[in-house]
Amino acid sequence: MNKKFIKVSLIICVPLIILIGLFTMVSSNEDIFDELYDSIKITYKDCKEEENNYSVSVIVKNNSKNIASLSDMELSFDYNGEGENIGNFYIRGEEKDIWNDDKIMGIDPGKEEEIIFKIPKGIEINKDYYNLNRIIVSYNASFFKFRTSKKSLFLGTGQMGGSITLGEQY
């Protein structure tokens, strides 16, 4: 009798617990989307000329309640002409101390991180075709609840991406 009671209880309770968990996750995803709307703020810092390249720096601030992990940061420039097919190019960005062994992965809530885009001096960006005063930064960010070590994050809560135009406005 005891074994039958346990089996019937498990057959009823386990699906019930799974359904409750599923409904809780679905309703919280809408709240997470609203929360992530203004969670990343990107601002222009400076542009420095180095020996072999130009370094364009931007500051990324995490305004969310979770740890932000950035990926696919790209810099490009707005077009000057209308309807011209002059082609796209993107410069990949990386965090300032990315190769430092003591670097902690992710941006903590309320903290900032400097991202550097290095443009080789061998690449000539024609001012007739590109507006060098309008920088476009594209990004993808994932958000996590916990940091398990310096190099790993755990329990993803959401993901967002987009692009922002820095510099002179239309």
N, C-alpha and C positions, 0 to 999 in steps of 0.2 A: 504494500500500500504506500509506503514511504517513497519508493522509487517512482511509482506512477504519479504521485503528487508532484514530485520534483520535475519530472519530464513535462507534465502539463503546464506547470508554472513557468518553466523555461520557454516552452512553445508560445505562451501568451506574452510573457514579459519582454523577451528579446526583441521581437518585431515592434512592440510598443515603444521601447527605448530608442530603437533605430528611427522610427517615424518622428518621435519628438525631437531627436537630434537633427534630422533632416529639415524639419520646419524651422527650427531655431537658426540653422545655417542659412537658409534661403532668405529669411527676413533680415538677418544681420548683413547680408551682402548689399542690400540697398542702402543701409546706413553707412557702410564702408565706402561706397561710391560717393555719397554726399560728403563724407569726411575727407576723401582724397582730393577733392576739387581744387583747393588752394594749398595743397601740402608741399609743393616744391616751388621755390622762388629762385629765379636765376637773374643775376645782375652782372654787368660788365665791370671788370676791375681795371685792367690795363693791357697795353701792347708794348713789348720790349723787343728791341733788335739785338740778336745774339750773333755769334760768329757765322753760323751756317743757316740760321733760320730766324723767323719772327715768332715770338711766343705771345699768343693771345690768351689772357686769363679771365675766367669768369668765376663768380662765387655762387655756389648752390646752397641754399638754406632749406633745411627740413622743418616744415611747419606742422608736421603730423605728430601723432602720439606714438608712432612706431619707428623702428630703425629703417632707414631708407638705403637701398642698395642700387647704385646707378649702373646702367649699361648702355652701350650704343650711343655715346655722346658724339654728336657730329656738328661741325661748323661749316656754314656756307655763306655766300653773299647774295643779296638781292640783285635782280637784273635791272639795268638802266633802260634798255629798250623795250618796246612793246611788240609782242608777237614774234620776236626773233628766237630762233632755235639755236642758241649758242652752247647748249650742253650744261650739265650739272657736274659739280665736283664737291666732294665733302672731305673735310679734314677731321680725323678721329681725335677725340680728346681722351686724356687720362688724368687720374688724380695726381696731385702734386708729388706725394711721396709713395707712389705705387710700388716701387721696387725696394722699399725699405722693409726689412724683415720684421720690424716692430710695428708695422702699419696695421691698424685695426680696421677690419672690413665694415663698411656701412657708415651712415651718418646718423648719429644719435638725435633724438627729438630736440628741436630748438638749436641745434648746432649747424655750423657751416663747413663746407669743404671747397677747396680751390681746385678747379679743373683747368688744365693747360692744353691748348691746341698749338702744335708746332707746325708752322708753314715753312717749308724749305725755301731758301732764297732762290733756288734754281727754277721755281715755279713763278712765272710772271702772270699776275692777275690783271687783265686789261681793264683800266678804269673807264674805257668807253663802253664796255659791256656790263661790268659789275659795279654796283654801288658799294664802295668799301666802307661807307659810313653806316650801312644797314647790315648788321650781322644776324644771321639766322642760326639758332642753336636748337638742334633736335635732340630729344632725350627719351629714355625709357627708365622707369624706376619701379622697383619691387619693394614692398613693405613687409617687415617681419616683426614678430613680437619679442623674440629672444635672441641673444648672442650666446652660442654655446662655447665658442673659443674665439681667438683673435681673427681667425680666417673662416668662420662658419656662422651662419644665421639659421634660425629655426622657426617654424610655424608662420608661414606666409599669410598675410591678411589682405593683400590686394596688390594691384599692379596698375600703373598708368604711364602714359607717354604723351608726347606732343612736341610742339616747336614754339619757340618764342623769338620775336624780333627785337634785337637790342640796337640802340643807336637812334638816328634821326627818324622821325615819324613822317608819314605822308602828309 
